[in-house]
Amino acid sequence: MPYRPAHKIAVRARIVEAARMLFNRHGFSEVSIDQVMAEVGLTRGGFYNHFRTKDELYAEAVSSFLEGRGKTWRDEAGIGVIDAGPDTVRAMVQSYLSSAHLGDLEGQCPMIALPSDVARAGPAVRQSYETLLRAMVFLFEHNSAGDRHTALALSALCVGGMVLSRSIDDPALAEEIRSAALALTEQLNGLAQ
């Protein structure tokens, strides 16, 4: 008896989420299709019922963050998307630049976890990554008195601060970078309390 369409959708979602977490933790080139499928208890052959290539999975794994783990994260932090005001910007900045977010390797935003991999990836993956950045800029731009320039700068400070913090072996220096980015974003948008 064939599986129902809802089953195929659910399996695909499990594959995408497993891939997102593995890519975050190990990077694109270090994760095989076999590892992704083993993570969800399936074999490599089942992969091709859902995706043509690993790159296609990668693009979907990056874009899935916005309405998957990213939405959960925003909801937990009380972050609205539009017309929620400066409190949303403050919550986004503080949550994004938090030590909890930095330590959550599997749940971390792909903009932090995967920038070098994405830079070397194909157009679909780069487009997925750009979509995440555009969503962040949109959130900042539409919830504060700042202009687009300020929204872009806030986004760059959030992502860049976390990328550097994640890349440093010295925990004290990593914390100093993260804290400095947080302080500067608050000053930039007048968020300091």
C-alpha positions in Angstrom: 0.0 0.0 0.0 1.5 3.3 -1.0 2.2 6.1 1.5 -0.2 9.0 1.7 1.0 12.4 0.4 1.1 13.8 4.0 3.6 11.0 4.9 5.9 12.1 2.1 5.7 15.7 3.2 6.4 14.8 6.8 9.4 12.6 5.8 10.8 15.4 3.6 10.5 17.9 6.5 12.4 15.5 8.8 15.1 15.1 6.2 15.4 18.9 5.7 15.6 19.6 9.5 18.2 16.8 10.0 20.2 18.2 7.2 20.0 21.8 8.5 21.3 20.7 11.9 24.1 18.5 10.5 25.1 21.3 8.0 25.2 23.8 10.9 27.3 21.5 13.0 29.7 20.2 10.4 29.4 22.3 7.2 28.1 21.3 3.8 31.1 19.4 2.5 31.6 17.4 5.7 28.0 16.0 5.6 27.1 13.1 3.3 23.6 12.2 2.0 24.1 8.9 3.9 24.6 10.8 7.2 21.5 12.9 6.6 19.4 9.9 5.8 20.8 7.8 8.7 19.8 10.7 11.0 16.2 10.2 10.1 16.4 6.4 10.0 16.3 6.0 6.2 18.6 4.8 3.5 20.3 6.8 0.7 17.9 5.4 -1.9 15.0 7.2 -0.2 16.8 10.5 -0.6 16.1 10.6 -4.3 12.3 10.3 -3.7 12.6 13.8 -2.2 15.6 15.6 -3.8 17.6 15.5 -7.0 20.9 16.6 -5.5 22.6 17.4 -2.2 22.7 21.1 -3.3 18.9 21.1 -3.6 18.6 19.8 -0.1 21.1 22.4 1.1 19.1 25.2 -0.4 16.0 24.0 1.2 17.7 23.4 4.6 19.0 27.0 4.6 15.6 28.5 3.6 13.7 26.2 6.1 15.2 28.1 9.0 13.0 31.2 8.5 9.7 29.4 9.1 11.0 26.4 11.0 13.6 26.7 13.8 13.8 30.5 13.2 10.1 31.0 13.8 10.2 29.0 17.0 13.2 31.0 18.1 11.4 34.3 17.3 8.2 33.2 19.0 10.1 32.2 22.1 11.8 35.6 22.2 8.6 37.5 21.6 9.8 38.9 18.3 7.0 40.2 16.0 7.8 40.6 12.3 6.1 43.9 11.3 4.8 47.0 13.0 5.7 45.5 16.5 7.9 48.5 17.2 11.3 49.1 18.8 10.7 46.4 21.4 10.8 43.8 18.6 14.1 45.2 17.4 15.5 45.1 20.9 14.3 41.5 21.4 15.7 40.4 18.0 19.1 42.0 18.7 19.4 40.6 22.2 18.2 37.2 21.3 20.3 36.9 18.1 23.4 38.1 19.9 22.8 36.0 23.0 25.3 33.5 24.3 22.4 30.9 24.2 22.1 31.4 20.4 25.9 31.3 20.0 26.0 28.0 21.9 23.1 26.4 19.9 25.2 25.0 17.1 22.4 22.8 15.6 19.7 25.4 16.0 21.8 28.4 15.1 20.8 30.7 12.2 22.5 29.5 9.0 23.8 33.0 8.4 26.1 32.4 11.4 26.8 28.7 10.8 27.4 28.6 7.1 28.7 31.8 5.5 31.8 30.4 3.9 30.0 27.3 2.6 27.2 29.4 1.1 29.7 31.7 -0.6 31.0 28.6 -2.5 27.6 27.1 -3.1 25.4 27.3 -6.1 22.8 30.0 -6.9 19.9 28.4 -5.2 21.8 28.1 -1.9 23.0 31.7 -2.1 19.4 32.8 -2.8 18.1 31.0 0.3 20.8 32.6 2.4 20.0 36.0 0.9 16.3 35.5 1.7 17.3 35.0 5.4 19.3 38.3 5.3 16.5 40.1 3.6 14.0 38.9 6.3 16.3 40.2 9.0 16.7 43.6 7.3 13.0 43.8 6.8 12.3 43.1 10.5 14.7 45.8 11.5 13.6 48.3 8.9 9.8 47.9 9.6 10.0 47.9 13.4 12.1 51.0 14.2 12.5 54.6 13.2 15.7 53.7 11.5 16.2 53.7 7.7 17.3 50.9 5.5 20.9 51.9 6.0 20.5 51.4 9.8 18.7 48.1 9.2 21.5 46.8 7.0 24.1 47.9 9.6 22.2 46.2 12.4 22.0 43.0 10.4 25.7 43.1 9.6 26.6 43.6 13.2 24.4 40.8 14.4 25.6 38.3 11.9 29.2 39.4 11.8 29.5 39.6 15.5 28.2 36.0 15.9 30.3 34.7 13.0 33.5 36.0 14.6 32.4 34.9 18.1 31.8 31.4 16.8 35.1 31.3 15.0 37.3 32.2 18.0 38.7 29.4 20.3 39.3 31.8 23.3 35.9 31.9 25.1 36.7 35.2 26.7 37.5 36.9 23.4 34.4 35.3 21.8 32.3 36.7 24.6 34.0 40.1 24.3 33.2 40.2 20.6 29.6 39.2 21.1 29.1 41.7 23.9 30.7 44.5 21.8 28.4 43.7 18.8 25.4 43.8 21.1 26.4 47.1 22.7 27.1 48.7 19.3 23.8 47.5 17.8 22.0 49.0 20.8 23.8 52.3 20.3 23.2 52.3 16.6 19.5 52.0 16.9 19.1 53.9 20.2 18.1 50.7 21.9 20.2 51.2 25.1 17.9 51.3 28.1 
